[in-house]
């Protein structure tokens, strides 16, 4: 199977009009190949094929660019069975998504493996927008709570808050907690603190990652941190 993921990076781009280099955000798409050794029936680890630069971030351009890169790489795609990527609309669009376009190019239906992490943040985001107001930019909100969560909430003192018991909250083993990202580890720990009704000194001053609307962990962590501070916003106590 072939798996690809895109992002925009600051890249030095040559401009004929100025004769020099300028820094611009350019879409890059990394490609990883997973395959099975049919002779020994062993699954091979992911092999990094390289990256390609689509003409744009549209699904059609991403699909065309991935296909061309595989051809230039010398890969025989006749046995290709699986396509994988994240769940952004430009990848999964019914008619113009990259997955759809790649299947057109390969002229057959394929197994699609789509990461759902881009969908996880949508329920919280829509709930927050309904309660507090819409976004005003890639990392900002229009409502009073949204404006507060964008500040350094970890500088607020721990206030009086009501514990929220959750009987079936998962108790993760220490080795699993240690393997989590910093953002995930913080959210897990601050949720435990709310359940138990006490926030440790080490957690009180711990910084939280930046807000990004395409991820939900830091928004959730900042909301919970405001809650344990007992902050009142427009006569609404969090």
PENOR-V119267 format. One record per pair of residues at least 12 apart in sequence whose ideal C-beta (glycine too) atoms are under 6 Angstrom apart, sorted by sequence separation. I is the first residue (numbers start at 1). J is the second residue. D is the distance in whole Angstrom. If there is no record, write none. Layout:
# PENOR-V119267
[[I;J;D] [I;J;D]]
This chain:
# PENOR-V119267
[[34;46;5] [226;238;5] [10;23;5] [52;65;5] [99;112;6] [132;145;5] [208;221;5] [32;46;5] [33;47;5] [132;146;5] [189;203;6] [208;222;6] [11;26;4] [32;48;6] [33;49;5] [83;99;6] [8;25;4] [52;69;4] [31;49;4] [8;27;5] [9;28;6] [83;102;6] [6;27;6] [30;51;5] [6;29;4] [28;51;5] [29;52;5] [49;73;6] [4;29;5] [5;30;6] [28;53;6] [29;54;6] [169;195;6] [183;209;5] [4;31;5] [27;54;5] [83;110;5] [87;114;5] [3;32;5] [77;106;6] [82;111;5] [83;112;6] [84;113;4] [86;115;5] [87;116;6] [166;195;5] [199;228;5] [27;57;5] [81;111;6] [88;118;6] [164;194;5] [187;217;5] [2;33;6] [59;90;5] [82;113;6] [87;118;4] [86;118;5] [87;119;6] [1;34;5] [29;62;6] [57;90;6] [187;220;6] [59;93;5] [163;197;3] [183;217;4] [187;221;5] [190;224;5] [63;98;4] [183;218;6] [186;221;5] [60;96;6] [62;98;4] [59;96;5] [59;97;4] [63;101;3] [67;105;5] [59;98;4] [63;102;5] [60;101;5] [158;199;5] [59;101;6] [158;204;6] [154;205;6] [154;207;5] [150;211;6] [4;66;5] [161;227;6] [161;228;5] [153;222;5] [161;230;5] [158;228;6] [159;229;5] [160;230;5] [159;230;3] [139;211;5] [153;225;5] [139;212;6] [149;222;4] [153;226;6] [156;229;4] [135;213;6] [1;82;3] [2;83;6] [3;84;4] [4;85;5] [1;84;6] [145;233;5] [144;233;5] [144;234;5] [124;216;5] [121;215;6] [121;216;3]]
